[in-house]
Amino acid sequence: MPHGMTRREFVRASAAAGLAAAVPGSLAGAAASGAERRVRGVAPLPGAPAVHVRGPARPVVIASENGGRFRNGGPQTCVEKAFSMIVEGRDVLDAVIAGVNIVELDPEDTSVGYGGLPNADGVVQLDASCMHGPKKRAGGVAALEGVRTPSLVARAVMDHTDHHLLVGKDAQAFARRMGFTIEDDLNTERSRRLWLEWKRRIDPEHWLDPEKRAEVGFRVGQQMIREGLLDESHYWGTIHCSGINAKGEICAVTTTSGLAWKIPGRVGDSPILGAGIYVDNAVGSAGSTGRGEANLYNLTSFLIVELMRRGMHPKDAALEGLKRIRANTVEKRLLNARGLPNFNIRFYVLNARGEYAGATLYAPRNDRFAVCTENGLEFVPLEPLLDGQPTDD
Ligand code: GLY
């Protein structure tokens, strides 16, 4: 970094230089309105605008809100770290993974990595996946124990195997063979204390009926959110981060400790391609945080990218994905008194021009997501599909 420049000034200057070098002047300032071209072989829907394709883009990194909040004691958040690496010319996947590593390692985020809320037996089990747009490669791990940075193990699956997903004990054995440190327990004092509180509330008499137990487990979790013991976004956990460089290369990563106090072995949407993450370098990317089961049923990230392929803006595509989730949520136990979903889920969406959006089923308080551009870190409100709250009576 040049002497006398703050990091933010350096990042801005580097980004501006990167844009100037890589983007024709007329396009650099007009990434959002640049010419649209048709993707080969894909017919647009009747009446839909033609689809944008890869090309010069405005570099940007987006993430769930925790990507702009946690620093693990260092100077940068996830999105700032990833953005500074992108404008230095580093590989976009390296950049977004280095970003989420900050949050995975930060014990203050109880939804991701070290200190993530454990499963019903008090064991931290982590899921993660990554996708490299230009290389068209991906990797994932699920129900992984003992490694603080599951996103790096997902990356190793992508780089060193022919497979997309390794799970459980064998994912851990793979990580050990790849040189990762395996720890006995990823709980922190805080995550263990919260688990014990949950256990005390749901299990005073050792529930035997699994249905009753699941219902009580959910109710107690919601109660702990209302009492302020738990951040709502940490109950389902997760960070998603995606980025694009000036060449239009898009990569993404999603990493999580999953649903708090889940049944051991439960795997959510985060490591599943098309659900917790999806990248098509010609079109864009989508990723999610929130109730994984709702996302898995609809493969919503894939749906959102396909809607963008057919011409939709990231915001409209994300809202359409949420509408699909709402329409497919019909079980009574998943509905509130208004007949609407009693959970939340959010999507973070980027297209190949560097346009982005975040959308949420509900927007509790000031619900927002993190963005880093040449202007530095900012928080942008998430677009809600529904008013009110998931637990409205
Ligand atoms: N979206 C995180 C999970 O459901 O596991």
Boltz pocket constraint, residues with backbone or C-beta under 6 A from the ligand:
constraints:
  - pocket:
      binder: B
      contacts: [[A, 236], [A, 237], [A, 238], [A, 256], [A, 257], [A, 258], [A, 259], [A, 267], [A, 268], [A, 269], [A, 270], [A, 288], [A, 289], [A, 290], [A, 291], [A, 292], [A, 293]]
      max_distance: 6.0
